[in-house]
Amino acid sequence: MKILAADTSTPSGSVAVMEGDRLLAEWTFHSGHTHNRRLLKTLDSVLRELGWSLDGVEAFAVTAGPGSFTGLRIGLTTIKTLAWSTGKPYVGISSLDVLAAPLAYSSHPVCAVLDAKKQQVYAALYRGNQRGEPLRASPYQVMGPGELPGRLTEPTILVGDGWLLYRDLFRQAMGELALEPPPAFHTIRAGFLADLAQRRLLRGEAQDPVSSVPLYVRPSEAELRLSPAPAPA
């Protein structure tokens, strides 16, 4: 199966192409440019380097959140449109799932942590299934960074830009329970997104790109502004 996968859920971005059990290309980058300026160019560049066209892609995958509201809209709109217009299978997968995926063989639990802005983090806890796929052991949550350490009661690998941002706070609260992987693990990589997508597609878990929605975890600013004020007591 030839899968084109893209992540735009954080300030970094990643595009990958996988065919069967081979990762043919992966382009992961962090720059000052917004995703709407670089995503289509990156997709085109990767396909041209491989000598592929969109007609040769057999399935599409994208990170569905949580993450940057603007980034998620760009990635989801682009990949959903490509899947819908070509009639190819589509999968949207949580950004936290993809972030935890490289550590799915670890004997320690893994806590994926993304910066949610407003002095909050998105987080979820995972345990490996020894087959390369992370098993989520908690709900997707948003919380203040000071709340997270109290929920981790055993040695845990913390990964993601939320860990990098609040590392000192976590280390002070958790001590030796906080385990940190090498720097490359803190960035979401589309190669692991493609792998998770392929596993789900082989299980018959394709999604409808038209009805697929982002996983925001918390309301967007626009939703908060539109929410009615609470009635006076």
URWOBEL-V482098 format. One record per pair of residues at least 6 apart in sequence whose ideal C-beta (glycine too) atoms are under 6 Angstrom apart, sorted by the first residue. I is the first residue (numbers start at 0). GAP is how many residues later the second one is. If there is no record, write none. Layout:
i gap
I GAP
I GAP
This chain:
i gap
0 57
0 58
0 197
1 17
1 55
1 56
2 15
2 56
2 58
2 191
2 194
2 195
3 13
3 53
3 56
4 11
4 56
4 185
4 188
4 189
5 9
5 56
5 69
5 73
5 184
6 7
6 56
6 181
6 183
6 186
7 27
7 63
7 66
7 67
8 54
8 58
8 62
8 63
8 86
9 57
11 18
11 175
12 16
12 22
13 14
13 175
13 176
14 12
14 27
14 28
14 31
14 175
15 10
15 174
15 175
15 178
16 7
16 8
17 176
22 168
23 26
24 21
24 25
25 165
26 15
26 19
27 161
34 36
34 39
35 38
38 39
58 29
58 30
58 142
59 19
59 22
59 23
59 30
60 30
60 132
60 133
60 136
61 13
61 14
61 17
61 30
62 32
62 35
63 28
63 150
63 151
64 7
64 30
64 149
64 150
64 151
65 56
65 149
65 151
66 28
68 151
71 142
75 138
79 129
82 7
82 126
83 125
88 112
88 117
89 117
89 119
90 106
90 109
90 116
91 115
91 120
92 103
93 121
94 93
95 16
95 28
97 90
97 94
97 95
98 13
98 61
98 89
99 10
99 12
99 26
99 34
100 33
100 91
100 95
101 83
101 90
102 7
102 54
103 24
103 28
103 29
103 30
104 23
105 22
107 47
107 49
108 16
108 18
108 47
109 16
109 47
110 14
110 45
110 47
111 12
111 47
111 48
112 8
112 10
112 45
112 47
112 49
112 50
113 8
113 46
113 48
114 46
114 47
114 50
115 6
115 26
119 22
119 24
120 24
120 41
121 20
121 95
122 18
122 25
123 12
123 14
123 16
124 12
124 13
125 8
125 10
126 8
126 10
128 6
139 77
141 75
141 76
144 21
144 24
148 21
148 24
148 25
154 22
154 24
156 22
156 24
157 20
158 22
158 26
158 27
159 26
163 22
169 8
170 7
